[in-house]
């Protein structure tokens, strides 16, 4: 099953949203975050079964993570859109 991931994070050739991410079987939001951890090890999308410290916001098909009754166990379906916003430090001052 493929879901579409959108994000404010962009790392050339490694993490270029919007992108399709393949999940095995009946994938959940937690399994998607684990897959993103594998893809981009410098960002903590998931830590110990909880949302990682680097993640600012997760939205599934327009619905915020904290309003989803099943939280990270929310099942995903083919074509779902998941937006993952991460905290990013400024690269320069001004």
C-alpha positions as CSV (number, residue, x, y, z in Angstrom):
1,X,0.0,0.0,0.0
2,X,1.3,3.5,-0.8
3,X,0.6,6.7,1.1
4,X,1.6,10.2,0.2
5,X,3.8,12.1,2.6
6,X,4.1,15.8,2.6
7,X,6.6,17.7,4.8
8,X,8.5,20.9,5.4
9,X,11.7,18.8,5.4
10,X,13.5,18.4,2.1
11,X,16.9,16.6,1.8
12,X,17.9,16.2,-1.9
13,X,17.8,12.6,-3.1
14,X,16.9,11.3,0.4
15,X,13.7,13.0,1.5
16,X,11.8,14.9,-1.2
17,X,8.2,15.5,-0.5
18,X,5.6,15.1,-1.6
19,X,6.6,11.4,-2.0
20,X,4.9,8.0,-2.0
21,X,5.9,5.7,0.8
22,X,5.2,2.0,0.5
23,X,3.9,0.2,3.6
24,X,3.6,-3.5,4.2
25,X,0.2,-5.0,4.7
26,X,-2.2,-3.1,7.0
27,X,0.0,-0.1,7.7
28,X,-0.6,2.2,10.6
29,X,0.6,5.8,11.2
30,X,3.2,4.3,13.6
31,X,4.5,2.0,10.9
32,X,4.8,5.0,8.5
33,X,6.8,6.9,11.0
34,X,9.1,3.9,11.6
35,X,9.6,3.7,7.8
36,X,10.5,7.4,7.7
37,X,13.0,6.8,10.5
38,X,14.7,4.2,8.2
39,X,14.7,6.6,5.3
40,X,16.0,9.6,7.1
41,X,18.0,8.6,10.2
42,X,19.0,12.2,11.1
43,X,15.4,13.0,12.0
44,X,13.6,11.3,14.9
45,X,10.1,10.7,13.6
46,X,9.4,7.9,16.1
47,X,11.0,7.2,19.4
48,X,10.1,4.3,21.7
49,X,6.6,4.0,20.2
50,X,5.9,7.7,20.6
51,X,6.1,10.7,18.2
52,X,9.8,11.7,18.0
53,X,11.1,15.0,19.5
54,X,11.9,16.3,16.0
55,X,8.2,16.2,14.9
56,X,6.1,19.3,15.4
57,X,2.8,18.2,13.8
58,X,1.2,15.2,12.1
59,X,-1.9,15.6,10.0
60,X,-3.7,12.6,8.3
61,X,-6.1,13.5,5.5
62,X,-6.6,17.0,7.1
63,X,-7.1,15.6,10.7
64,X,-4.5,16.4,13.4
65,X,-2.9,13.4,15.1
66,X,-4.3,14.3,18.5
67,X,-7.9,14.3,17.2
68,X,-7.5,10.8,15.8
69,X,-9.2,8.3,18.3
70,X,-6.5,5.6,17.6
71,X,-3.6,8.0,17.6
72,X,-0.4,6.3,16.2
73,X,-2.4,3.1,15.8
74,X,-4.6,4.8,13.2
75,X,-4.8,2.5,10.1
76,X,-3.7,4.1,6.8
77,X,-5.3,3.3,3.4
78,X,-4.0,3.4,-0.1
79,X,-3.6,7.0,-1.2
80,X,-3.9,8.6,2.3
81,X,-2.1,11.9,2.6
82,X,0.0,12.4,5.7
83,X,1.7,15.7,6.5
84,X,4.7,15.5,8.9
85,X,6.1,18.9,10.0
86,X,9.4,18.8,11.7
87,X,11.2,21.4,13.9
88,X,14.0,23.0,11.9
89,X,16.7,25.2,13.3
90,X,17.5,28.4,11.3
91,X,20.5,28.1,9.1
92,X,21.5,31.8,9.6
93,X,20.7,34.9,11.5
94,X,19.7,38.3,10.4
